[in-house]
Amino acid sequence: MVFQVYAGSYTGSDDPDGIYQIELDTKKEKLRLIRTYKESDNPSFLEVTEDHLYAVSEREEDGMVSAYKRDRTDGTLTFLNSIPTKGNSMCHLNIWPGGRYFSAANYMSGSVFTGSIREDGSLERVQDFCQHEGTGYYHTTRQEGPHVHCTQLSEEGKYLYVSDLGLDQVFCYEVGEDASLTLAKESAQIRLPKGEGPRHFIFRNRGRFLYLTAELGNKVFVYEAKDGGKAYQEIQAISTLPEDYTEENTTADLHFSRDGKFLYASNRGMDSIVLYEVDEETGQLKTKGYYDAYGQCPRNFCITPDNRYVLIANQVSGNIVLCRRNEETGELSEKLDELSAGQVSFVTAGNV
């Protein structure tokens, strides 16, 4: 089987393009670079659909989002357009079901916005914008102000959840028909213990559970929906590190196996992937092991659609690593192959 892989990277003199189109041949267990694209600068996070690819531009000033048409037969991309956005250092993008709207997170400026998409997949305009305010626990370093890191739409599409690393909160917004945002009531807000630094999160079991990485606290938090899905209550906080690990580390990405039996999270510093087994009834996690990322700073990773491989994007060492995955135990193999890719920060895989 052949999968089309797309990677996003920070651009510069040594990596002027930023978006990588890669082929994964599972029979040969090899990665092959197909081509690169350069219409977007610092495309550190991508969203890929069947027919389109969308890229952030993680700029210090003058935010921008770009759209590409994706050829289903060979995966090649054709640039459609870019639109300017408010805020800066955009780090996360989420295309909503139906493909009509999207939401995005501005890390450094600490804001979230929604935008609209035309029928041909090109970007239309910014719909709404919300600026967070305040300081966090580590107010002299990482939490001197708001730092929005991730946005996810609820299962029924009524709420947008927004993690703010700087303020130790997952904000909940009510979503209007035109993708407008209104802050929901206090009981719907998710507040973490001080200094944890919420980063990425995902919903499972039709929104019953929410799983979140705490970048500064090096934990995964598990929440369960209460009050008919109108609020989330913490049911577990589990470390991403071994008990005897004492060096610097920040937790980053997290993904479920396709069958939902296992959850993985990446550690930058320990440079590892931690594996958890998921209790299907309670939603809680049990640590099963730690696996080498075969590079420095595993910013992002993905599991292939066949559930058999993991691709790891190591930002500092600039390599994408391929490992085999045991579907029964969740364990990862040693490195099968790798590909150089600038300051790679994102990777995802899909069918050709």
Secondary structure, 3 states (H helix, E strand, C coil): CEEEEEEEEECECCECCCEEEEEEECCCCEEEEEEEECCCCCCCCEEECCCEEEEEECCCCCEEEEEEEECCCCCCEEEEEEEEECCCCEEEEEECCCCCEEEEEECCCCEEEEEEECCCCCEEEEEEEEECCCCCCCCCCCCCCCCEEEEEECCCCCEEEEEECCCCEEEEEEECCCCCEEECCHHHCEECCCCCCEEEEEEECCCCEEEEEECCCCEEEEEEEEHHHCEEEEEEEEECCCCCCCCCCEEEEEEECCCCCEEEEEEECCCEEEEEEECCCCCCEEEEEEEECCCCCEEEEEECCCCCEEEEEECCCCEEEEEEECCCCCCEEEEEEEEECCEEEEEEEEEC
